[in-house]
Amino acid sequence: MAEPKKYDTPLLDELEKGAFPSFVTEIKRMADRKPMAADLLGQLENSYRDKIGYWKHGGLVGVMGYGGGVIGRYSAKNEEYPEVSHFHTIRVNQPSGWFYSTEKLRLLCDIWDRHGSGLTNMHGSTGDIVFLGTRTEELEPVFSELTENGFDLGGSGSCMRTPSCCVGPGRCEWALYDTLALTYQLTMDFQDEMHRPPFPYKFKFKMAGCPNDCVASIARADMSIIGTWRDEIKIDAAKLKSEYIDKGVDIQSDVCDMCPTGCMKFDGETLDIDNSNCTKCMHCINVLHHALRPGDDRGACILVGSKAPIVEGALLSSVIVPFIKLETPKEGEDAYPELMDLVERMWDFWGENGKNRERIGEMIQRIGLGNFLEEIEVDPIPEMIVHPRTNPYIFFEEYYEDDDEDE
Amino acid sequence: MADEPAKRITDIGPPHYEQMLPPIVKENLGKWVDHEIVTPGIMYHVSESGAKLHTVRVASPRILSVDRIRDICDLADKHCEGYLRFTSRNNVEFLVSDESKLQPLIDDLNKDPFFVIGGMGNGISNIVHTQGWVHCHSSATDASGIVKCVMDDVHEYFSEKRLPGKIRIALACCLNMCGAVHCSDIAILGVHRRPPRIDDASLSKLCEVPTTVASCPTGAIRPATVDGKESVEVDEDACMFCANCYTVCPSMPLNDPLNDGISIWVGGKVSNARTEPKFSKLAIPFIPNNPPRWPEVTQAVRKIIDVYIAHAKKYERLGEMIERIGWPKFFELTDIEFTKYHIDDFKHAGTTYKTSTHLRY
C-alpha cells in the first residue's frame, strides 16, 4: 500500500484553531495512515486556494441488486490526487433514534477502516451513517461485511429515503407515539421501495414525537408524522406552586400571554386551560414542564409535502390527517394498518401521475390539494387549510344540460 | 462436498434499535415523566419508576474519523456501560445511568480540548450542514469550514451563555439545501451568480435534453443545435443560477470561484411552539467566499445574534421577534442594506408585498 502523502495545508491549518472541534483534525488523523484521507486533505487545501470544489459530477456505482445507497464520486484532479480518483459515499441505515452500542459502533469502524478512507459523517441530514470515500472495488466487500453483521444500506435516488426520527420514548417525556418503533416498521416494510427506486423522485418520512419537532419533520419530510394529543393538558397544581409560582416565575407573561389562542387564564394561583381552544403548540408544557404534561389521548398529525426549494420552491408539509392513533403493534397484529394504507394510496397515485423529479408536494401544488384528496380517497376538511379560497375561479364539475330542466 | 458460495444477504434493514438501548432506556421506554437541564450540556430525565438517566452532550464536527469514534466508544464503555447516541444536529450524547460516573465522564471529557460540552436548551446547538468542498460536486462554498468558523465565534452560546430562545443555525453549500436550511433562525446558503457554461461538445453524450429543459424553474433552457450537435441554450436573463440544470446535466456547470459566494437568511423555525413554522427570509444576498476563516460571514452572523439578544423577549425566537418589531426595524438594527434582491419575484411573490398602512414612523 502506498504511503500517505504529506501535504502542506496552511489554509486548512487555520481551521484547527479555535474552541470548536475541527473537521480538519479528523481528516488529518486518518491522513496519517490512509493515503485516501491524505489526498483528500491535499485536494481540499487546493479547493481552499482556488475557491472551488474539485469533484466530478456523479457517476453510477452501487452494489448488485440495489439501485441506490451509494453515491458515486470521482475527483476532477485525479492526476494530482490519485488516491481520491474514486471517492464514493456509502449510506448505512442507522438504528432508530441514533442509539448505538459501542460494540456495534466499533464494528462499523472496523469495517470502514478496512475498506475506505476511515472518515464518516455521523450523520447525513436524512439520518444515515455516511461512510465517506472508497473505491468502486470496495463497494461489494463493504456491503457483504455490513449485511453479514446485521446492517444494510440506506436509500438514494428516486426511492423511499431512510426514515428517521427523534429520540422519542427512548428518553423524552413528550413522545406522544413510539417514533422509534414506527421508523423501524416503515424501514422494514418498505425495503424494496428503499433499495430499488420506484418513484418519480425521492420520498422522505420523518417521525417527530411532539409538535416541537426536533427532527424538523414539517420542513423536510414528504410525509411528516408529528405526535399530538386531543384531550386535556394535565396540570399538577402542587408542582405548579412549588416549582413555578413560589419560585417567582411570571406565568402570565411567560406562558399565558404567549399562548397562540389565548386559551389560558392565570389568577395568581390557578392555571385554567380551555382545552377545546388549545392548538397543542407545546409552549406552556415546554416552560412549565414539571407541572404540565400532554393529555393521554395520544396519536399523531400527518402532514404531507415539505421539501427544499428545488424545483418549484420550498414547501412546508400540510395537514392531511389531523389525528390518527398510532398504537405500537403487538405480536401478530397488523402494524399501523390505517397509516400504511394511506401511504400506499399516496404512492400509487403519485407514482402514476408525478412527473420525472416531481416531489409529491410539487405534484399537489400542480394538481391542487382538492384533486389530490379526491384521488387518494380522503375527504376534504377545514383542518387542511388556513382559510378557504379567496379567488372565485371554481372548477364546478357538474352542470345541467338544457334538456335536463324539463325532467 | 463442494464449497458453496455464501448466500448474498440483502434487504435486511438496520439492526433493531432495541439492541442499541441501554438497559435503563429499555426498562423505561415510553415511561419518562420529566427532565431538568442542569447545565448547557448536561441534563437528566426521570421515569415513572424513579429511574434517572443523565445525558452529557458533546459537539462534533459531523465529519468524524473512525479513530475518534473509537475514542468516544472508549468513554462510553468506561462511563456508560457501552451505550451512546447521536443527535439530530450531529452532537454526541453519552447516556449515563450510574450517577456516580457522571463527574468522572465530565473530567475525562474536559481533559481533551476536542470535546466541548453543551448544545442544550436556549442556546446555539450545532450547525446542521452539508458536504461542501469535502465531497460535493455542486457546492458554491465549503460547508465544514464555515461551520467551524461560525461555531468558534459563537461557542460560548453552545457551552455556557443562554439566549432568550434557541438559535438554530444551518448551512447549505448550494440551493439543493441538503438539510433544513429553509427553516432556520439563521441560515447560511452558498449561491452562484453567473449562468452555466455549456459544453456543447459533450452535452448530447452526457445529458438528456428534455430532462435538462424541464429542470429549470424559470423555463430558461431550450434545445438548440450548436455546430451540428444537439445541445441546449440558456436565456441568461431568465437564469437565476439555481444550478438544477447542472444536477441533471454534467455539461453545464455553474461553479465559479470569481462569482460564487454566500447568502444569509433569518427568521425560520420548524417547531410549532407559540407560532407556526416559518421559512427563513433573505437578510444578506451576497458575501464573497473568503476562506479559510470567512470573517465577513462570522461577523454578519454575530451582528444578527447581538440584535436578537438585545431585543428578543424571553422565549421568543428570532423570527418571532422580527415579526413583532417589523422587518424595517430589523434592517435598521442590524445595519443590513435592503435592496431589490430582497423583494420576492418567484411564484406567490405578490403575497409578500405589504398591503396595509401598518407602518411605524
Boltz contact constraints between the chains, C-beta under 6 A:
constraints:
  - contact:
      token1: [A, 11]
      token2: [B, 292]
      max_distance: 6.0
  - contact:
      token1: [A, 14]
      token2: [B, 292]
      max_distance: 6.0
  - contact:
      token1: [A, 14]
      token2: [B, 293]
      max_distance: 6.0
  - contact:
      token1: [A, 15]
      token2: [B, 145]
      max_distance: 6.0
  - contact:
      token1: [A, 15]
      token2: [B, 148]
      max_distance: 6.0
  - contact:
      token1: [A, 15]
      token2: [B, 292]
      max_distance: 6.0
  - contact:
      token1: [A, 18]
      token2: [B, 152]
      max_distance: 6.0
  - contact:
      token1: [A, 19]
      token2: [B, 152]
      max_distance: 6.0
  - contact:
      token1: [A, 19]
      token2: [B, 155]
      max_distance: 6.0
  - contact:
      token1: [A, 20]
      token2: [B, 148]
      max_distance: 6.0
  - contact:
      token1: [A, 20]
      token2: [B, 151]
      max_distance: 6.0
  - contact:
      token1: [A, 20]
      token2: [B, 152]
      max_distance: 6.0
  - contact:
      token1: [A, 20]
      token2: [B, 155]
      max_distance: 6.0
  - contact:
      token1: [A, 21]
      token2: [B, 59]
      max_distance: 6.0
  - contact:
      token1: [A, 21]
      token2: [B, 61]
      max_distance: 6.0
  - contact:
      token1: [A, 21]
      token2: [B, 114]
      max_distance: 6.0
  - contact:
      token1: [A, 22]
      token2: [B, 148]
      max_distance: 6.0
  - contact:
      token1: [A, 23]
      token2: [B, 61]
      max_distance: 6.0
  - contact:
      token1: [A, 23]
      token2: [B, 63]
      max_distance: 6.0
  - contact:
      token1: [A, 23]
      token2: [B, 144]
      max_distance: 6.0
  - contact:
      token1: [A, 26]
      token2: [B, 63]
      max_distance: 6.0
  - contact:
      token1: [A, 26]
      token2: [B, 64]
      max_distance: 6.0
  - contact:
      token1: [A, 26]
      token2: [B, 65]
      max_distance: 6.0
  - contact:
      token1: [A, 26]
      token2: [B, 68]
      max_distance: 6.0
  - contact:
      token1: [A, 29]
      token2: [B, 65]
      max_distance: 6.0
  - contact:
      token1: [A, 29]
      token2: [B, 67]
      max_distance: 6.0
  - contact:
      token1: [A, 30]
      token2: [B, 65]
      max_distance: 6.0
  - contact:
      token1: [A, 44]
      token2: [B, 133]
      max_distance: 6.0
  - contact:
      token1: [A, 47]
      token2: [B, 133]
      max_distance: 6.0
  - contact:
      token1: [A, 48]
      token2: [B, 291]
      max_distance: 6.0
  - contact:
      token1: [A, 48]
      token2: [B, 292]
      max_distance: 6.0
  - contact:
      token1: [A, 50]
      token2: [B, 257]
      max_distance: 6.0
  - contact:
      token1: [A, 51]
      token2: [B, 257]
      max_distance: 6.0
  - contact:
      token1: [A, 51]
      token2: [B, 289]
      max_distance: 6.0
  - contact:
      token1: [A, 52]
      token2: [B, 255]
      max_distance: 6.0
  - contact:
      token1: [A, 52]
      token2: [B, 257]
      max_distance: 6.0
  - contact:
      token1: [A, 53]
      token2: [B, 133]
      max_distance: 6.0
  - contact:
      token1: [A, 53]
      token2: [B, 139]
      max_distance: 6.0
  - contact:
      token1: [A, 55]
      token2: [B, 137]
      max_distance: 6.0
  - contact:
      token1: [A, 57]
      token2: [B, 137]
      max_distance: 6.0
  - contact:
      token1: [A, 57]
      token2: [B, 250]
      max_distance: 6.0
  - contact:
      token1: [A, 65]
      token2: [B, 10]
      max_distance: 6.0
  - contact:
      token1: [A, 93]
      token2: [B, 14]
      max_distance: 6.0
  - contact:
      token1: [A, 95]
      token2: [B, 14]
      max_distance: 6.0
  - contact:
      token1: [A, 95]
      token2: [B, 15]
      max_distance: 6.0
  - contact:
      token1: [A, 95]
      token2: [B, 17]
      max_distance: 6.0
  - contact:
      token1: [A, 95]
      token2: [B, 20]
      max_distance: 6.0
  - contact:
      token1: [A, 96]
      token2: [B, 17]
      max_distance: 6.0
  - contact:
      token1: [A, 97]
      token2: [B, 17]
      max_distance: 6.0
  - contact:
      token1: [A, 98]
      token2: [B, 85]
      max_distance: 6.0
  - contact:
      token1: [A, 98]
      token2: [B, 86]
      max_distance: 6.0
  - contact:
      token1: [A, 99]
      token2: [B, 17]
      max_distance: 6.0
  - contact:
      token1: [A, 99]
      token2: [B, 20]
      max_distance: 6.0
  - contact:
      token1: [A, 99]
      token2: [B, 21]
      max_distance: 6.0
  - contact:
      token1: [A, 99]
      token2: [B, 85]
      max_distance: 6.0
  - contact:
      token1: [A, 100]
      token2: [B, 20]
      max_distance: 6.0
  - contact:
      token1: [A, 100]
      token2: [B, 84]
      max_distance: 6.0
  - contact:
      token1: [A, 101]
      token2: [B, 20]
      max_distance: 6.0
  - contact:
      token1: [A, 101]
      token2: [B, 82]
      max_distance: 6.0
  - contact:
      token1: [A, 101]
      token2: [B, 83]
      max_distance: 6.0
  - contact:
      token1: [A, 102]
      token2: [B, 73]
      max_distance: 6.0
  - contact:
      token1: [A, 102]
      token2: [B, 76]
      max_distance: 6.0
  - contact:
      token1: [A, 102]
      token2: [B, 77]
      max_distance: 6.0
  - contact:
      token1: [A, 102]
      token2: [B, 82]
      max_distance: 6.0
  - contact:
      token1: [A, 105]
      token2: [B, 73]
      max_distance: 6.0
  - contact:
      token1: [A, 106]
      token2: [B, 73]
      max_distance: 6.0
  - contact:
      token1: [A, 109]
      token2: [B, 66]
      max_distance: 6.0
  - contact:
      token1: [A, 109]
      token2: [B, 69]
      max_distance: 6.0
  - contact:
      token1: [A, 109]
      token2: [B, 70]
      max_distance: 6.0
  - contact:
      token1: [A, 112]
      token2: [B, 66]
      max_distance: 6.0
  - contact:
      token1: [A, 113]
      token2: [B, 66]
      max_distance: 6.0
  - contact:
      token1: [A, 118]
      token2: [B, 65]
      max_distance: 6.0
  - contact:
      token1: [A, 118]
      token2: [B, 66]
      max_distance: 6.0
  - contact:
      token1: [A, 119]
      token2: [B, 65]
      max_distance: 6.0
  - contact:
      token1: [A, 120]
      token2: [B, 64]
      max_distance: 6.0
  - contact:
      token1: [A, 121]
      token2: [B, 62]
      max_distance: 6.0
  - contact:
      token1: [A, 122]
      token2: [B, 64]
      max_distance: 6.0
  - contact:
      token1: [A, 122]
      token2: [B, 86]
      max_distance: 6.0
  - contact:
      token1: [A, 125]
      token2: [B, 178]
      max_distance: 6.0
  - contact:
      token1: [A, 125]
      token2: [B, 179]
      max_distance: 6.0
  - contact:
      token1: [A, 147]
      token2: [B, 9]
      max_distance: 6.0
  - contact:
      token1: [A, 147]
      token2: [B, 12]
      max_distance: 6.0
  - contact:
      token1: [A, 150]
      token2: [B, 15]
      max_distance: 6.0
  - contact:
      token1: [A, 152]
      token2: [B, 12]
      max_distance: 6.0
  - contact:
      token1: [A, 152]
      token2: [B, 13]
      max_distance: 6.0
  - contact:
      token1: [A, 169]
      token2: [B, 29]
      max_distance: 6.0
  - contact:
      token1: [A, 169]
      token2: [B, 30]
      max_distance: 6.0
  - contact:
      token1: [A, 170]
      token2: [B, 25]
      max_distance: 6.0
  - contact:
      token1: [A, 171]
      token2: [B, 45]
      max_distance: 6.0
  - contact:
      token1: [A, 173]
      token2: [B, 32]
      max_distance: 6.0
  - contact:
      token1: [A, 173]
      token2: [B, 33]
      max_distance: 6.0
  - contact:
      token1: [A, 173]
      token2: [B, 34]
      max_distance: 6.0
  - contact:
      token1: [A, 180]
      token2: [B, 17]
      max_distance: 6.0
  - contact:
      token1: [A, 187]
      token2: [B, 13]
      max_distance: 6.0
  - contact:
      token1: [A, 188]
      token2: [B, 13]
      max_distance: 6.0
  - contact:
      token1: [A, 191]
      token2: [B, 11]
      max_distance: 6.0
  - contact:
      token1: [A, 191]
      token2: [B, 13]
      max_distance: 6.0
  - contact:
      token1: [A, 211]
      token2: [B, 272]
      max_distance: 6.0
  - contact:
      token1: [A, 212]
      token2: [B, 271]
      max_distance: 6.0
  - contact:
      token1: [A, 213]
      token2: [B, 270]
      max_distance: 6.0
  - contact:
      token1: [A, 213]
      token2: [B, 271]
      max_distance: 6.0
  - contact:
      token1: [A, 214]
      token2: [B, 88]
      max_distance: 6.0
  - contact:
      token1: [A, 215]
      token2: [B, 88]
      max_distance: 6.0
  - contact:
      token1: [A, 216]
      token2: [B, 180]
      max_distance: 6.0
  - contact:
      token1: [A, 216]
      token2: [B, 270]
      max_distance: 6.0
  - contact:
      token1: [A, 218]
      token2: [B, 270]
      max_distance: 6.0
  - contact:
      token1: [A, 218]
      token2: [B, 277]
      max_distance: 6.0
  - contact:
      token1: [A, 219]
      token2: [B, 180]
      max_distance: 6.0
  - contact:
      token1: [A, 219]
      token2: [B, 183]
      max_distance: 6.0
  - contact:
      token1: [A, 219]
      token2: [B, 270]
      max_distance: 6.0
  - contact:
      token1: [A, 220]
      token2: [B, 180]
      max_distance: 6.0
  - contact:
      token1: [A, 254]
      token2: [B, 314]
      max_distance: 6.0
  - contact:
      token1: [A, 258]
      token2: [B, 274]
      max_distance: 6.0
  - contact:
      token1: [A, 260]
      token2: [B, 274]
      max_distance: 6.0
  - contact:
      token1: [A, 281]
      token2: [B, 272]
      max_distance: 6.0
  - contact:
      token1: [A, 281]
      token2: [B, 273]
      max_distance: 6.0
  - contact:
      token1: [A, 281]
      token2: [B, 274]
      max_distance: 6.0
  - contact:
      token1: [A, 282]
      token2: [B, 273]
      max_distance: 6.0
  - contact:
      token1: [A, 283]
      token2: [B, 273]
      max_distance: 6.0
  - contact:
      token1: [A, 283]
      token2: [B, 274]
      max_distance: 6.0
  - contact:
      token1: [A, 286]
      token2: [B, 273]
      max_distance: 6.0
  - contact:
      token1: [A, 290]
      token2: [B, 34]
      max_distance: 6.0
  - contact:
      token1: [A, 308]
      token2: [B, 177]
      max_distance: 6.0
  - contact:
      token1: [A, 308]
      token2: [B, 182]
      max_distance: 6.0
  - contact:
      token1: [A, 309]
      token2: [B, 175]
      max_distance: 6.0
  - contact:
      token1: [A, 310]
      token2: [B, 176]
      max_distance: 6.0
  - contact:
      token1: [A, 310]
      token2: [B, 244]
      max_distance: 6.0
  - contact:
      token1: [A, 311]
      token2: [B, 217]
      max_distance: 6.0
  - contact:
      token1: [A, 311]
      token2: [B, 244]
      max_distance: 6.0
  - contact:
      token1: [A, 314]
      token2: [B, 182]
      max_distance: 6.0
  - contact:
      token1: [A, 316]
      token2: [B, 277]
      max_distance: 6.0
